[in-house]
Amino acid sequence: MAITMTAAASDRVKAFLKNRGKGIGLRLGLKTSGCSGMSYVLEFVDELNDDDEIYEIEGVNIIIDAKSFIYLQGIELDFVKEGLNEGFQFNNPNAKGECGCGESFTV
């Protein structure tokens, strides 16, 4: 399964990287957190770790570590604006449920 990114998400990441002035790409990962067990991590990458893989998606380098990749296969990263709110949205086919606040998920 591939990892995908909408044009809106790609445009937003490119703008962030341009404004930042440096960076290899964007890390998409997971950490243990929240009520359900896992939450997403998005952060800029300046240096790669030994277990990182780089995937070029929509002209953006997405960096994913080996442990996170198995839970992220098939995910779509989107950027959504709803009224005054905006942010990245994760459409993950591996997620079996979310906590009530939407901060974490289970697989």
Buried (B, 14 or more C-beta within 10 A) or exposed (E): EEBBBBEBBBBBBBEBBEEEEEBBBBBBBBEEBBEBBBBBEBEBBEEBEEEBEEBEBBEBBBBBBEEBBEBBEEBBBBBEEEEEEEEBBBEBEBBEEBBEEEEBBBB
